[in-house]
Amino acid sequence: MPKEKFLTNRQKEFCKLVCEGIYSNAECARKAGYSHSQANKTASLLLNGRKRKKIWSNSYWSTQKIF
């Protein structure tokens, strides 16, 4: 069986902030603790889903109220 993938604390915080919908994606990355100079790139990579599949496959998104 494949090893279950968990989100890091930064990734969980990023997901929570994005789901709140108050901040821009880059600001969510900054508030989650990612580098200020790389916030735009980090947010894009996390939301892309290709490189960070565990964020999209994790049930964390499905438990958040988006609307």
C-alpha positions in Angstrom: 0.0 0.0 0.0 1.2 3.5 -0.7 2.2 5.6 2.2 -0.5 8.1 3.2 0.5 11.7 2.5 -0.2 14.3 5.1 -0.2 18.1 4.8 2.5 20.1 6.5 1.4 22.7 9.0 2.1 25.5 6.5 0.1 23.7 3.8 -2.9 23.3 6.2 -2.7 27.0 7.2 -2.5 28.0 3.5 -5.6 25.9 2.7 -7.5 27.4 5.6 -6.7 30.9 4.5 -7.5 30.3 0.9 -10.9 28.8 1.9 -11.7 31.8 4.0 -11.4 33.9 0.8 -10.3 37.1 2.5 -6.7 37.3 1.2 -5.0 37.0 -2.1 -3.3 33.7 -2.8 0.1 35.3 -2.3 -1.0 36.9 0.9 -2.3 33.5 2.1 1.2 32.0 1.4 2.9 34.8 3.3 0.5 34.4 6.3 1.1 30.6 6.3 4.8 31.2 6.8 6.2 30.9 3.3 8.9 33.2 2.0 7.8 36.7 1.3 9.9 36.9 -1.8 8.5 33.6 -3.2 4.9 34.0 -2.1 3.4 34.3 -5.6 5.3 31.3 -6.9 4.6 29.2 -3.8 0.9 30.0 -4.0 0.7 29.1 -7.7 2.5 25.8 -7.1 0.3 24.9 -4.2 -2.9 25.7 -6.1 -1.7 24.1 -9.3 -2.2 20.5 -8.2 0.4 19.0 -10.5 3.4 19.3 -8.2 1.5 19.3 -4.9 -1.0 16.5 -5.5 -1.3 15.7 -1.8 -3.0 19.0 -1.2 -5.7 18.3 -3.7 -6.0 14.6 -2.8 -6.3 15.3 0.9 -9.7 15.5 2.4 -8.9 18.8 4.0 -10.3 20.8 1.1 -13.6 18.8 1.2 -14.1 19.6 4.9 -13.9 23.4 4.4 -16.9 25.5 3.8 -16.1 27.4 0.6 -19.4 29.2 0.2 
